[in-house]
Amino acid sequence: MFYIIDILGTIAFAISGVLVAFNKKMDVFGVLIIAFVTAVGGGTLRDLLIGETPVSWMQDMTYTYIILGSAVFAIVFRSKINYLRTSLFLFDTIGIGLYTVVGIEKGLNVELHSVICIALGTITATFGGVIRDILCNEIPAIFRKEIYATACILGGVVYFLLINFPIPNNIVFVIAGIVVILIRLLAVKFKIALPNIYLSK
């Protein structure tokens, strides 16, 4: 179940990267690079932080094949993907939901504190997008007032609340991921955002 969630998150983020690269009118090489760093950037940082090297995508070529396949799929069917902005938002949102629970699982596997597990989940979910946006000369969503990392944190809190109940782990992971996705969707739909803090002179 954990592996399937990881693969689904990889697909979602790879397509998210492709869509951003399309918007920036990059060539095929640029599209593939952005797809790759979006899909594995957060997971790479996570694995380095917990000392798990070589990082996961280097040990399992499935990730590379999945990223390349997802990128090629998005390129071939780009004319079929309507409303690029909406599609980008949707795939990015699915990605952060799935990758949040993947990061939490990684933290639990090395017996880290629950707070650190939530931090790892947030890093896994958001830093691929941070790298993508920086390379594409955009301000990363995590640094804007949008509900982004906050959704990951709340999903992580839900996970650790649910494990106190007799619920199978697989179900807990799914619920926590859905919570992240729903919070992000609802925040955008109803324009809920964190307040900006401006320093007065």
MARBA-3410 file (N, C-alpha, C, O; in Angstrom, 1 decimal):
201
0.8,-1.2,0.0,0.0,0.0,0.0,0.9,1.3,0.0,0.6,2.2,-0.8 ~ 1.9,1.3,0.9,2.8,2.4,1.0,3.5,2.6,-0.4,3.7,3.8,-0.8 ~ 4.0,1.5,-1.0,4.7,1.6,-2.3,3.8,2.2,-3.4,4.2,3.0,-4.2 ~ 2.5,1.7,-3.4,1.6,2.2,-4.4,1.3,3.7,-4.2,1.3,4.5,-5.2 ~ 1.2,4.2,-2.9,1.0,5.6,-2.7,2.2,6.4,-3.2,2.0,7.5,-3.7
3.4,5.9,-2.9,4.6,6.6,-3.4,4.6,6.7,-4.9,5.0,7.7,-5.4 ~ 4.2,5.6,-5.6,4.2,5.6,-7.0,3.2,6.6,-7.6,3.5,7.4,-8.5 ~ 2.0,6.6,-7.0,0.9,7.6,-7.4,1.4,9.0,-7.2,1.1,9.9,-8.0 ~ 2.0,9.3,-6.0,2.6,10.6,-5.8,3.6,11.0,-6.8,3.6,12.2,-7.2 ~ 4.4,10.1,-7.2,5.5,10.3,-8.2,4.8,10.7,-9.5,5.3,11.7,-10.2
3.8,10.0,-9.9,3.1,10.3,-11.2,2.5,11.7,-11.1,2.6,12.5,-12.0 ~ 1.8,12.0,-10.0,1.1,13.3,-9.9,2.1,14.4,-9.9,1.8,15.4,-10.6 ~ 3.2,14.3,-9.2,4.2,15.4,-9.2,4.9,15.5,-10.6,5.3,16.6,-11.0 ~ 5.2,14.4,-11.2,5.8,14.4,-12.5,5.0,15.2,-13.5,5.5,16.0,-14.3 ~ 3.7,14.9,-13.5,2.8,15.6,-14.4,2.6,17.1,-14.1,2.6,17.9,-14.9
2.6,17.3,-12.8,2.6,18.7,-12.3,3.8,19.5,-12.8,3.7,20.6,-13.3 ~ 5.0,18.9,-12.8,6.2,19.5,-13.3,6.1,19.7,-14.8,6.5,20.8,-15.3 ~ 5.6,18.8,-15.5,5.4,18.9,-17.0,4.5,20.1,-17.3,4.8,20.9,-18.2 ~ 3.4,20.3,-16.6,2.5,21.4,-16.8,3.1,22.7,-16.6,2.9,23.7,-17.3 ~ 3.9,22.8,-15.5,4.7,24.1,-15.3,5.6,24.4,-16.4,5.7,25.5,-16.9
6.4,23.3,-16.8,7.3,23.5,-17.9,6.6,23.9,-19.2,7.1,24.7,-20.0 ~ 5.4,23.4,-19.5,4.6,23.8,-20.6,4.3,25.3,-20.5,4.5,26.0,-21.5 ~ 3.9,25.7,-19.4,3.6,27.1,-19.2,4.8,28.0,-19.5,4.6,29.2,-19.9 ~ 6.0,27.5,-19.2,7.2,28.3,-19.4,7.8,28.1,-20.8,8.8,28.6,-21.1 ~ 7.1,27.3,-21.6,7.5,27.0,-23.0,8.9,26.5,-23.1,9.7,26.9,-23.9
9.2,25.5,-22.2,10.5,24.8,-22.3,10.6,23.8,-23.4,9.5,23.3,-23.9 ~ 11.8,23.4,-23.8,11.9,22.3,-24.7,11.8,21.0,-24.1,11.5,20.9,-22.8 ~ 11.9,19.9,-24.8,11.6,18.6,-24.3,12.6,18.3,-23.1,12.2,17.7,-22.1 ~ 13.9,18.6,-23.3,14.8,18.3,-22.2,14.4,19.1,-20.9,14.5,18.5,-19.8 ~ 14.0,20.4,-21.1,13.6,21.1,-19.9,12.4,20.5,-19.2,12.3,20.5,-18.0
11.4,20.1,-20.0,10.2,19.5,-19.5,10.6,18.2,-18.7,10.1,18.0,-17.6 ~ 11.5,17.4,-19.2,11.9,16.2,-18.5,12.6,16.5,-17.2,12.4,15.8,-16.2 ~ 13.5,17.5,-17.2,14.2,17.8,-16.0,13.3,18.4,-14.9,13.4,18.0,-13.8 ~ 12.3,19.2,-15.3,11.4,19.8,-14.3,10.5,18.7,-13.8,10.2,18.7,-12.6 ~ 10.1,17.8,-14.6,9.2,16.7,-14.2,10.0,15.8,-13.1,9.4,15.4,-12.1
11.3,15.6,-13.4,12.1,14.8,-12.5,12.3,15.4,-11.2,12.1,14.8,-10.1 ~ 12.8,16.7,-11.2,13.1,17.3,-9.9,11.8,17.5,-9.1,11.8,17.5,-7.8 ~ 10.7,17.8,-9.7,9.4,17.9,-9.0,9.0,16.6,-8.3,8.5,16.6,-7.2 ~ 9.2,15.5,-9.0,8.8,14.2,-8.5,9.7,13.7,-7.4,9.2,13.1,-6.4 ~ 11.0,14.0,-7.5,11.9,13.4,-6.5,12.6,14.4,-5.6,13.4,13.9,-4.7
12.4,15.6,-5.8,13.2,16.6,-5.0,12.9,16.5,-3.5,13.8,16.5,-2.7 ~ 11.6,16.5,-3.1,11.3,16.4,-1.7,11.7,15.1,-1.1,12.2,15.1,0.0 ~ 11.6,14.0,-1.8,12.0,12.7,-1.3,13.5,12.6,-1.1,14.0,12.0,-0.2 ~ 14.2,13.2,-2.1,15.7,13.2,-2.0,16.1,13.9,-0.7,17.0,13.4,0.0 ~ 15.6,15.1,-0.5,16.0,15.9,0.7,15.6,15.1,2.0,16.4,15.0,2.9
14.4,14.5,2.0,14.0,13.7,3.1,15.0,12.5,3.4,15.4,12.3,4.6 ~ 15.3,11.8,2.4,16.2,10.6,2.6,17.6,11.1,3.1,18.2,10.4,3.9 ~ 18.1,12.2,2.6,19.4,12.7,3.0,19.3,13.1,4.5,20.3,12.9,5.2 ~ 18.2,13.7,4.9,18.1,14.1,6.3,18.1,13.0,7.3,18.6,13.1,8.4 ~ 17.5,11.8,6.8,17.4,10.7,7.7,18.6,9.7,7.5,18.6,8.6,8.1
19.5,10.1,6.6,20.7,9.3,6.4,20.4,8.0,5.6,21.2,7.1,5.7 ~ 19.4,8.0,4.8,19.1,6.9,3.9,19.7,7.1,2.5,19.0,7.7,1.7 ~ 20.9,6.6,2.3,21.5,6.7,1.1,22.1,5.4,0.6,22.4,4.5,1.4 ~ 22.1,5.2,-0.8,21.6,6.1,-1.8,20.1,6.3,-1.6,19.4,5.5,-1.1 ~ 19.7,7.5,-2.1,18.2,7.9,-1.9,17.4,6.9,-2.7,17.8,6.2,-3.6
16.1,6.9,-2.3,15.2,5.8,-2.8,15.1,5.7,-4.3,15.1,4.6,-4.8 ~ 15.1,6.8,-5.0,14.9,6.7,-6.5,16.1,6.2,-7.2,16.1,5.7,-8.3 ~ 17.3,6.2,-6.5,18.5,5.7,-7.0,18.6,4.2,-6.9,19.3,3.5,-7.6 ~ 17.9,3.7,-5.9,17.9,2.2,-5.6,16.8,1.4,-6.4,16.9,0.2,-6.5 ~ 15.8,2.2,-6.9,14.7,1.5,-7.5,14.4,2.2,-8.8,13.9,3.4,-8.8
14.8,1.6,-10.0,14.7,2.3,-11.3,13.2,2.5,-11.7,12.9,3.2,-12.6 ~ 12.3,1.8,-10.9,10.9,2.0,-11.2,10.5,3.5,-11.2,9.7,4.0,-12.0 ~ 11.1,4.2,-10.2,10.7,5.7,-10.1,11.2,6.4,-11.4,10.4,7.3,-11.9 ~ 12.3,6.1,-11.9,12.8,6.8,-13.1,11.9,6.5,-14.3,11.5,7.4,-15.0 ~ 11.6,5.2,-14.4,10.7,4.8,-15.5,9.3,5.5,-15.4,8.7,5.9,-16.4
8.8,5.5,-14.2,7.5,6.1,-13.9,7.5,7.6,-14.3,6.6,8.1,-14.9 ~ 8.6,8.3,-13.9,8.7,9.8,-14.2,8.7,10.0,-15.7,8.0,10.9,-16.2 ~ 9.6,9.2,-16.3,9.8,9.4,-17.8,8.4,9.1,-18.5,8.0,9.8,-19.4 ~ 7.8,8.0,-18.1,6.5,7.6,-18.7,5.4,8.6,-18.5,4.7,8.9,-19.4 ~ 5.4,9.2,-17.2,4.4,10.2,-17.0,4.6,11.5,-17.8,3.7,12.1,-18.3
5.9,11.8,-17.9,6.3,13.0,-18.7,5.9,12.8,-20.1,5.3,13.7,-20.8 ~ 6.3,11.7,-20.7,6.0,11.4,-22.1,4.4,11.4,-22.3,4.0,11.9,-23.3 ~ 3.7,10.8,-21.4,2.2,10.8,-21.5,1.7,12.2,-21.5,0.8,12.5,-22.4 ~ 2.2,13.0,-20.6,1.7,14.4,-20.6,2.0,15.2,-21.8,1.3,16.0,-22.3 ~ 3.2,14.9,-22.4,3.7,15.6,-23.6,2.8,15.2,-24.8,2.3,16.0,-25.5
2.6,13.9,-24.9,1.9,13.4,-26.0,0.4,13.8,-26.0,-0.2,14.2,-27.0 ~ -0.2,13.8,-24.8,-1.6,14.2,-24.7,-1.8,15.6,-24.2,-2.8,15.9,-23.6 ~ -0.8,16.5,-24.4,-0.9,17.8,-23.9,-2.1,18.6,-24.4,-2.7,19.4,-23.8 ~ -2.5,18.3,-25.7,-3.6,18.9,-26.3,-4.9,18.5,-25.7,-5.9,19.1,-25.8 ~ -4.9,17.3,-25.0,-6.1,16.8,-24.4,-6.3,17.3,-22.9,-7.3,17.2,-22.4
-5.2,17.9,-22.4,-5.3,18.4,-21.0,-5.8,19.8,-21.1,-5.1,20.7,-21.3 ~ -7.1,19.9,-20.8,-7.7,21.3,-20.8,-7.5,22.0,-19.5,-7.3,21.4,-18.5 ~ -7.5,23.3,-19.6,-7.4,24.2,-18.4,-6.1,23.8,-17.7,-6.2,23.3,-16.6 ~ -5.0,24.2,-18.3,-3.7,23.8,-17.7,-3.6,24.3,-16.2,-3.0,23.6,-15.4 ~ -4.1,25.5,-16.0,-3.9,26.0,-14.6,-4.7,25.1,-13.6,-4.2,24.8,-12.5
-5.9,24.7,-14.0,-6.7,23.8,-13.1,-6.0,22.4,-13.0,-6.0,21.8,-11.9 ~ -5.5,21.9,-14.1,-4.9,20.6,-14.1,-3.6,20.6,-13.2,-3.4,19.7,-12.5 ~ -2.8,21.7,-13.3,-1.6,21.8,-12.5,-2.0,21.8,-11.1,-1.3,21.1,-10.3 ~ -3.0,22.6,-10.7,-3.4,22.7,-9.3,-3.9,21.3,-8.8,-3.5,20.9,-7.7 ~ -4.6,20.6,-9.6,-5.1,19.3,-9.2,-4.0,18.3,-9.0,-4.0,17.6,-7.9
-3.1,18.2,-9.9,-2.0,17.2,-9.8,-1.1,17.6,-8.7,-0.6,16.7,-7.9 ~ -0.8,18.9,-8.5,0.0,19.3,-7.4,-0.6,19.0,-6.0,0.0,18.6,-5.1 ~ -1.9,19.2,-5.9,-2.7,18.9,-4.7,-2.7,17.4,-4.4,-2.4,17.0,-3.2 ~ -2.9,16.6,-5.4,-2.9,15.1,-5.2,-1.5,14.7,-4.7,-1.3,13.9,-3.8 ~ -0.5,15.3,-5.4,0.9,15.0,-5.0,1.3,15.3,-3.6,1.9,14.5,-2.9
0.9,16.5,-3.1,1.2,16.8,-1.7,0.5,15.9,-0.7,1.0,15.6,0.3 ~ -0.8,15.5,-1.1,-1.5,14.6,-0.2,-0.8,13.3,-0.1,-0.7,12.7,1.0 ~ -0.4,12.7,-1.2,0.2,11.4,-1.2,1.6,11.4,-0.6,1.9,10.5,0.2 ~ 2.4,12.4,-0.9,3.7,12.5,-0.4,3.8,12.8,1.1,4.8,12.4,1.7 ~ 2.8,13.5,1.6,2.8,13.7,3.0,2.8,12.4,3.8,3.6,12.3,4.8
1.9,11.5,3.5,1.9,10.2,4.2,3.1,9.4,3.9,3.5,8.6,4.8 ~ 3.7,9.5,2.7,4.9,8.8,2.4,6.1,9.2,3.4,6.8,8.4,3.9 ~ 6.2,10.6,3.5,7.2,11.1,4.4,7.0,10.7,5.9,8.0,10.4,6.6 ~ 5.7,10.7,6.3,5.4,10.3,7.7,5.9,8.8,7.9,6.5,8.4,8.9 ~ 5.6,8.0,6.9,5.9,6.5,7.0,7.4,6.4,7.1,7.9,5.5,7.8
8.2,7.2,6.3,9.6,7.1,6.4,10.2,7.5,7.7,11.1,6.8,8.3 ~ 9.6,8.5,8.3,9.9,8.9,9.7,9.7,7.8,10.7,10.5,7.6,11.6 ~ 8.5,7.2,10.6,8.1,6.1,11.5,9.1,4.9,11.4,9.4,4.3,12.4 ~ 9.5,4.7,10.2,10.4,3.5,9.9,11.7,3.7,10.7,12.4,2.7,11.0 ~ 12.2,4.9,10.9,13.4,5.2,11.6,13.2,5.6,13.0,14.1,6.2,13.7
11.9,5.5,13.5,11.6,5.7,14.9,11.8,7.1,15.3,12.3,7.4,16.4 ~ 11.4,8.1,14.5,11.5,9.5,14.9,10.2,9.9,15.6,9.2,9.3,15.6 ~ 10.3,11.0,16.3,9.2,11.6,17.1,8.1,12.0,16.1,8.4,12.3,14.9 ~ 6.9,12.0,16.6,5.8,12.3,15.7,5.9,13.7,15.1,5.5,13.8,13.9 ~ 6.4,14.7,15.8,6.5,16.0,15.3,7.5,16.0,14.1,7.3,16.7,13.1
8.6,15.3,14.3,9.6,15.2,13.2,9.0,14.4,12.0,9.3,14.8,10.8 ~ 8.2,13.4,12.3,7.6,12.7,11.2,6.7,13.6,10.3,6.7,13.5,9.1 ~ 5.9,14.5,11.0,5.1,15.4,10.3,5.9,16.4,9.5,5.6,16.7,8.3 ~ 7.1,16.8,10.1,8.0,17.7,9.3,8.5,17.0,8.1,8.6,17.6,7.0 ~ 8.9,15.7,8.2,9.4,15.0,7.1,8.3,14.8,6.0,8.6,14.9,4.8
7.1,14.6,6.4,6.0,14.5,5.5,5.8,15.8,4.7,5.6,15.8,3.5 ~ 5.9,16.9,5.4,5.8,18.2,4.8,6.9,18.5,3.8,6.7,19.0,2.8 ~ 8.1,18.2,4.2,9.3,18.3,3.4,9.1,17.5,2.1,9.4,18.0,1.0 ~ 8.7,16.3,2.3,8.6,15.3,1.1,7.5,15.9,0.2,7.7,15.8,-1.0 ~ 6.5,16.5,0.7,5.4,16.9,-0.1,5.6,18.2,-0.8,5.1,18.5,-1.9
6.4,19.1,-0.2,6.5,20.5,-0.7,7.8,20.8,-1.4,7.8,21.7,-2.3 ~ 8.9,20.2,-1.1,10.2,20.7,-1.6,10.5,20.4,-3.0,11.3,21.0,-3.7 ~ 9.8,19.3,-3.6,9.9,19.1,-5.0,9.3,20.3,-5.8,9.8,20.8,-6.8 ~ 8.1,20.8,-5.2,7.5,21.9,-5.8,8.3,23.2,-5.7,8.3,24.0,-6.5 ~ 9.0,23.3,-4.5,9.9,24.5,-4.3,11.0,24.5,-5.3,11.2,25.6,-5.9
11.6,23.4,-5.5,12.7,23.3,-6.5,12.2,23.6,-7.9,12.8,24.4,-8.7 ~ 11.0,23.0,-8.3,10.4,23.3,-9.5,10.1,24.7,-9.8,10.5,25.3,-10.8 ~ 9.5,25.4,-8.8,9.2,26.8,-9.0,10.4,27.7,-9.0,10.4,28.7,-9.8 ~ 11.4,27.4,-8.3,12.7,28.2,-8.3,13.3,28.1,-9.7,13.7,29.1,-10.3 ~ 13.4,26.8,-10.2,14.0,26.6,-11.6,13.1,27.3,-12.6,13.7,27.8,-13.7
11.8,27.5,-12.4,10.9,28.1,-13.4,10.7,29.6,-13.1,9.8,30.2,-13.6 ~ 11.6,30.1,-12.2,11.5,31.6,-11.8,10.2,32.0,-11.3,9.6,33.1,-11.7 ~ 9.6,31.2,-10.4,8.4,31.5,-9.7,8.6,31.5,-8.2,9.5,30.8,-7.7 ~ 7.8,32.3,-7.5,7.8,32.2,-6.1,7.1,31.0,-5.6,6.0,30.8,-5.9 ~ 7.8,30.1,-4.9,7.2,28.8,-4.5,5.9,29.0,-3.7,5.8,29.9,-2.9
5.0,28.1,-3.9,3.7,28.3,-3.2,3.8,28.2,-1.7,3.0,28.8,-1.0 ~ 4.8,27.5,-1.2,5.0,27.3,0.2,5.4,28.6,0.8,5.1,28.8,2.0 ~ 5.9,29.6,0.1,6.3,30.9,0.6,5.3,32.0,0.4,5.5,33.1,0.8 ~ 4.2,31.6,-0.2,3.1,32.5,-0.4,2.0,32.3,0.7,2.2,31.4,1.5 ~ 1.0,33.1,0.7,0.0,33.0,1.8,-1.0,31.9,1.6,-1.9,31.7,2.4
-0.9,31.1,0.5,-1.8,30.0,0.2,-1.6,28.9,1.3,-0.6,28.7,1.9 ~ -2.7,28.2,1.5,-2.7,27.0,2.4,-2.1,25.9,1.7,-2.7,25.3,0.8 ~ -0.8,25.6,2.0,0.0,24.6,1.2,0.6,23.7,2.2,0.2,22.5,2.4 ~ 1.7,24.1,2.8,2.4,23.3,3.8,1.5,23.1,5.0,1.6,22.1,5.7 ~ 0.6,24.1,5.3,-0.3,24.0,6.4,-1.2,22.8,6.3,-1.5,22.1,7.2
-1.6,22.5,5.0,-2.5,21.3,4.8,-1.7,20.1,5.1,-2.3,19.1,5.6 ~ -0.4,20.0,4.7,0.4,18.8,5.0,0.5,18.6,6.5,0.4,17.5,7.0 ~ 0.7,19.7,7.2,0.9,19.6,8.7,-0.4,19.1,9.3,-0.4,18.2,10.2 ~ -1.5,19.6,8.9,-2.8,19.2,9.5,-3.1,17.7,9.1,-3.7,17.0,10.0 ~ -2.8,17.3,7.9,-2.9,15.9,7.6,-2.1,15.0,8.4,-2.5,13.9,8.8
-0.9,15.5,8.7,0.0,14.7,9.6,-0.6,14.6,11.0,-0.5,13.6,11.7 ~ -1.1,15.7,11.5,-1.8,15.7,12.8,-2.9,14.7,12.9,-3.1,14.0,13.8 ~ -3.7,14.7,11.8,-4.9,13.8,11.7,-4.3,12.3,11.8,-4.9,11.5,12.4 ~ -3.2,12.1,11.1,-2.7,10.7,11.1,-2.4,10.3,12.5,-2.8,9.2,12.9 ~ -1.7,11.1,13.2,-1.3,10.7,14.6,-2.4,10.7,15.6,-2.3,10.0,16.6
-3.5,11.4,15.3,-4.7,11.2,16.1,-5.4,9.9,15.8,-5.9,9.2,16.7 ~ -5.4,9.5,14.5,-6.2,8.3,14.1,-5.5,7.0,14.6,-6.1,6.0,14.8 ~ -4.1,7.0,14.7,-3.4,5.8,15.1,-3.7,5.4,16.5,-3.4,4.3,16.9 ~ -4.4,6.3,17.3,-4.8,5.9,18.6,-6.1,5.1,18.6,-6.5,4.7,19.7 ~ -6.7,4.9,17.5,-7.9,4.2,17.4,-7.7,2.9,16.6,-6.7,2.8,15.9
-8.5,1.9,16.8,-8.3,0.6,16.2,-8.6,0.6,14.7,-9.6,0.0,14.2 ~ -7.9,1.4,13.9,-8.1,1.5,12.5,-6.8,1.0,11.8,-5.7,1.3,12.2 ~ -7.0,0.1,10.8,-5.8,-0.4,10.0,-4.9,0.7,9.5,-5.4,1.8,9.1 ~ -3.6,0.5,9.5,-2.7,1.5,9.1,-2.9,2.0,7.7,-2.8,3.2,7.4 ~ -3.3,1.1,6.8,-3.5,1.5,5.4,-4.7,2.5,5.3,-4.6,3.4,4.5
-5.7,2.3,6.1,-6.8,3.2,6.1,-6.4,4.6,6.7,-6.8,5.6,6.2 ~ -5.6,4.5,7.7,-5.1,5.8,8.3,-4.3,6.6,7.3,-4.5,7.8,7.2 ~ -3.5,5.9,6.6,-2.7,6.6,5.5,-3.6,7.3,4.5,-3.4,8.4,4.1 ~ -4.6,6.5,4.1,-5.5,7.0,3.0,-6.3,8.3,3.6,-6.4,9.3,2.9 ~ -6.8,8.1,4.8,-7.6,9.2,5.4,-6.7,10.5,5.5,-7.1,11.6,5.2
-5.5,10.3,6.0,-4.6,11.5,6.2,-4.3,12.1,4.9,-4.3,13.4,4.8 ~ -4.0,11.3,3.9,-3.8,11.9,2.5,-4.9,12.7,2.0,-4.8,13.7,1.4 ~ -6.1,12.1,2.2,-7.4,12.8,1.7,-7.6,14.1,2.5,-8.0,15.1,1.9 ~ -7.3,14.1,3.8,-7.4,15.3,4.5,-6.6,16.4,4.0,-7.0,17.6,3.8 ~ -5.3,16.1,3.6,-4.4,17.1,3.0,-5.0,17.6,1.7,-5.1,18.9,1.5
-5.5,16.7,0.9,-6.1,17.1,-0.4,-7.3,18.0,-0.2,-7.5,19.0,-0.9 ~ -8.2,17.6,0.7,-9.5,18.3,0.9,-9.2,19.7,1.5,-9.8,20.7,1.1 ~ -8.3,19.8,2.4,-7.9,21.1,3.0,-7.4,22.1,1.9,-7.8,23.2,1.9 ~ -6.5,21.6,1.1,-6.0,22.4,0.0,-7.1,22.8,-1.0,-7.1,24.0,-1.4 ~ -7.9,21.9,-1.3,-9.0,22.2,-2.3,-10.0,23.2,-1.7,-10.4,24.2,-2.4
-10.4,23.0,-0.4,-11.3,23.9,0.2,-10.7,25.3,0.4,-11.4,26.3,0.3 ~ -9.4,25.3,0.8,-8.8,26.6,1.0,-8.8,27.4,-0.3,-9.0,28.7,-0.3 ~ -8.5,26.8,-1.4,-8.5,27.5,-2.7,-9.9,27.9,-3.1,-10.2,29.0,-3.6 ~ -10.9,27.0,-3.0,-12.3,27.2,-3.4,-12.9,28.4,-2.6,-13.5,29.3,-3.2 ~ -12.6,28.4,-1.3,-13.2,29.5,-0.5,-12.2,30.6,-0.2,-12.5,31.5,0.7
-11.1,30.6,-0.9,-10.1,31.7,-0.7,-9.6,31.9,0.7,-9.5,33.0,1.2 ~ -9.4,30.7,1.4,-8.8,30.8,2.8,-7.3,30.9,2.7,-6.7,30.1,2.0 ~ -6.7,31.8,3.3,-5.3,32.0,3.3,-4.7,32.4,4.6,-5.5,32.9,5.4 ~ -3.4,32.2,4.8,-2.8,32.7,6.0,-2.6,34.2,5.9,-2.4,34.7,4.7 ~ -2.6,34.9,7.0,-2.5,36.4,6.9,-1.0,36.8,6.5,-0.1,36.1,6.9
-0.9,37.8,5.8,0.4,38.4,5.5,0.8,39.3,6.7,0.0,40.0,7.2 ~ 2.1,39.3,7.0,2.6,40.1,8.1,3.5,41.1,7.5,4.6,40.8,6.9 ~ 3.1,42.4,7.6,3.9,43.5,7.1,4.5,44.3,8.2,3.8,44.6,9.2 ~ 5.8,44.5,8.1,6.4,45.3,9.2,6.2,46.8,8.9,6.6,47.3,7.8 ~ 5.7,47.5,9.8,5.5,49.0,9.6,6.8,49.7,10.0,7.6,49.3,10.8
7.1,50.8,9.3,8.3,51.6,9.5,8.2,52.3,10.8,9.1,53.1,11.2
END
